[in-house]
């Protein structure tokens, strides 16, 4: 097992290095930090613009291969991800955003997977019964609702609830507002801030995993080995739990693994609705501001999330299905 994990990590490190390097060259080719200065009226002197771009290592007058070498050397030797066009360091900015995104996304991802898979199994076992039809109708309804609309609806309901109770039960902006030292009050304040965005992030993920897990389980329920187990006298629920469910969880685990990065970097709308400074909003800001170093750093973070999830999915799949060998 250890040898397998080490080999997979080595492969993923090579893949991540290639992907991030290609992203750097693509960002350098398509982004134009110089336009940030030239669009001002009047624009700064050219010499001043060149000096600022050179300090950030994003001067288009310097060959890209030289800029890439400097960028890579700074990361390897100092873990320095460079500067934005406004001369602010990229590393600390992303580190703070990652903390906010982890707080925002982790619970929502876990809840989405647990509830989605559970409902998918429940409806698959009751295929075409009223429970299956009702839950699928609800899932389809939430599937077509845009995240922005869902977020605004949740905010309006929370504000109405606060007004009806005469107290602020739910907060609709940020993740923290308590500044004292009482850990209980800090956690209560954090929960009051977290519950609304968690609902908005959990529902789409839960609906997606519900529908996919239902499909995967229905496919495996009719497999030969499941029918053989039923023929030997196993009840339906036992045959599904011991045989069909284990196999059907493998593609779900892969889906979860490769959705981790998109959950972190794709929560832009939720972060905007609830005024949370996370990785998603930073990524959009970096692209709009021609921030080469910032965009590449977010891509690297997303790659680490994806490959970490892929490694966990490999291990989980091998544990679920003994036919998969780790050699």
N, C-alpha and C positions, 0 to 999 in steps of 0.2 A: 504493500500500500504506500509506504513512504517513498519507495523508488518511483512509483507511478506518479505520485503528487509532485515530486521534484522534477520529473521529466515534463509533466504538463506545465508546471510553472515556468520552466525554461523556454518551452515553446511559446507560451503566452507572452513572456517578456520580449522575445524576438518579434512577435507579431505586433505588440504594443509599440515597440521602438519604430518599426517600419511605418505603422499607421500614423503615429504622431509626427514623424519626420515628413511624410507625404503631406500631412495637414499643414505643416509649417510652410512648405514650398507653395502649396495651393493658396494659403492665406496671403503669403507675400506677393503672389502673382495677381490676385484679384482685389486685395484691399489697398487703399491709397491713403495712408496717414497724412501725406502732404496736403491733401485736399481739405483736411480739418483747418489748416492754417490759411490756405489760399482762398477759402470761401469767406474769410472775414473781410470787412470793408472798413478801413483799408487793411490789407493783410500785413503781417510783420515783415521786416526785411528778410530777404532770401537767406542771408548769412545766419540770421537768428533762427530761421526755420530749419536750416541744415544742421545747426548746432543742436537743437532740441531733438531732431530725428536721430542724429548720430548718438546722442546720449542714451536714447531708448533702443538703439541698435535696429532701427527700422527705416533708415535712410535709403530710399530707392536708388540713390546714386552710388551706393556701395554694392558690389556684386552679391547676389543672394547666397552664394555658397560661403562667402566670408562671413556674412551675417549669421548663417546657420551654424558655422563652426564656433563663433563667439557665444551664440545662444546655448549650444549644447555644452560647451566648456563651462559656462556659468552654472548650468543645472547640475552637472556632474561634480564640480568642485565646491560649489557654494550653495546648491539647491536654490538658485536665484532664477526665477522665471521671467525676469526682465521687467521693463517699465511700460506703462500705457503711454499713448501720445501726450497725455497731460502730465507725464513724469511721475505718476503715482505707481508704487510697486504693485505688481500683479499678485505675487505670492500671498502677502498678508490679506489683500482684498478677497481673494478666493477662499482662503482659510476661514475667514469670518463667515462668508456666504455658505461654505460647506457645513459649518456648524448649524446654521439656521435651517438648511435643507434637510440635514439628518434628523433634527428635531421634528420637522414638518412631515417628512416622507416616511420615516421608519415605521411608525405605528400604523399609518394608513396602508402601507404595503402589506404588513403582517395581517391586518384585519381583512384587507381585500382578498388575500390568498386563502385565509382560513374560511371566511364566510362564503366566498365564491366557490371554492372546491366543495365545501359541505353542501351547499344548495345544489350544485351540479350533480353530486352523487344522489342526493335526495330526489331530484326530479327525474334522473335517469332510471332509478328503480321504479318510479311511478309514471313511466312514460305513457302519455296520452290520457292520464287521469286528470281530475280537475286541479289537483295541486300543481301538476306539471304545466298545465295550460295557464293557470293563474300566475305562477311565478315567471314563466316565459314571457307573458304579456307585460308584467311589470319590468322585467329585464329589458325588453325591447323598447319600452317607453323611456327608461333612463338612458338607453344606449344612443338614442337619437337626440337627446337634449344636449346642446352645447355646454361645455364646462362653464363658460362665462354666465350663461343663463342660470345654470344650477347654482353657481356661487352667489349670484345676486339674489336668487330666490331664498337661499339659506340665510343670507344676511338680513333680508327683509323679515323673514319669520323670526329670526333672533331678536331684531330690534322691536318687533311687535310683542314678543314674549317679555322682553325687558320692561317695556312700557306697561304691560298688563300686570306684572308682578311689582312694579314700582322700585325695582332694584336692578343693578347691572349683574346679571347672571352670566351672560356671554359677552366677550369682547370681539370686535369685528376687525381690529387692525393689530398688526404686530404679533409677537410671540411672548413678550414680557412687558410688564409695567411696574412690578413690585421692586422696590429698591432697598427693602429692609434686610435683616439677617435671620429672620424666622424661617426655617426650612419648610414648615407646614404651610405658612402663608405663601411662600415662594411657589411651592408645588400647586397650591390651589389657584394662584394667579396664572401659572403656566397652563393648567388644565382648562381654565376659562378661556384662554386665548387659543388653545390648540384644538378644541373640540369642533369648531365650525370648519376650519380648513381640512381637518381630518375627515369629516363627513363628505366634503366635496371631493377629496382625493380618493376616498375609499369606495364610493359608489361606482364610478366608472370601472375601476379595477375589479371590484366584486362582480359586476355584471359580465365583464369579459371572461373572467375565470369560470364563472357559473356556466356560461354557454359553451365554452371550449371543453371544460371537464365533462359536461353532459354528453357532448359529441364523442369524446374519446372513450368514455365508459360504455356508451351504447355500442361502439365498434367492438370493444373487447368482450362485452357480455355475450356476444354470439360466436365467440371463438371456439375452436374445437375443444381446447382444454377445459373451458368453462362448462361446455355441454357434457363433457365426460365426467366432470366433478358432480354435476347435477344428476347424471345417470347413476352415479354410485350412491346417491341418496343424500347428498348435501343440500340443505335448504338454500333457496335463492340468495338470501342475505349473506349467508356464510360463504357461499361460492363466490359471490362478488367481493366480499371483504378479503378472502384469502388469495384469490387468483386474479379476478378482473381488475380490481381497484389498484393493485400494485403496478400492473402493466400500464394502466391508463394514466397513472400519476407521472410517468416518465416524460411524455411530451409536455405536460403541465409544468414540470420542474424546469424543462428547457425554456419554455415560454417565460417563466418567472425570471430565469437567469438573464435572458437577453432583453428584458424590459426594465432592469434595474437602472441602467443609464438613462433611458428615456424618462423614467419616473423622476429622477433627480433634475435633469436638464429640461424636461418638458413641462414642469409645473409652473410655467410662466403665467398663465391666466390666473391660477389660484393665488400665486404670489402677488399678482397685481391687484386682484380683488381685495385681498386681506392685507395689503401693504407690507409684505414680508420680503426682506432683502435676501433672496436665496440665489442658488447657482443659476437657475433658469433665467431670472431677470438679469443677472449679470451677463450671461451669454448673449442675450438680445442686445443689451447695452454695448457689449464689446463689438459686436458685428456692426451696429449702427454707427459706432465711433471709429471704425477702421482700426480696431485694437488687435493687431496681429498676435502679440504675445498673450493677451488675455484670452483670445479665441482658442489658441493652441493649448493653453493651460486647461481650459474647460474641457476640450476634447480629450486631453490626457486623463483628466479625472473621470470622464465618462468611459474611456477605454479601460481604466483600472476597475471601475464598477462592473462593466460588462464581463471582463475576463475573470474577475473574482466570482461572479455569479456562474459563469460557464464551468469553472473548476468545481464549485459546489454542486452544480447540476450533474457533472460527470460522476462525482462520488456518490451522490444521492441515487442516480440511475443504477449504478452498479450495486448499491445496497438493495434497491427494490427488485432488481432482476438478476438473479444469480447467473443467467446465461451471458451476461456482460462480464468479460474478464478485464481485470485491471493490468494485465501484462502487456 
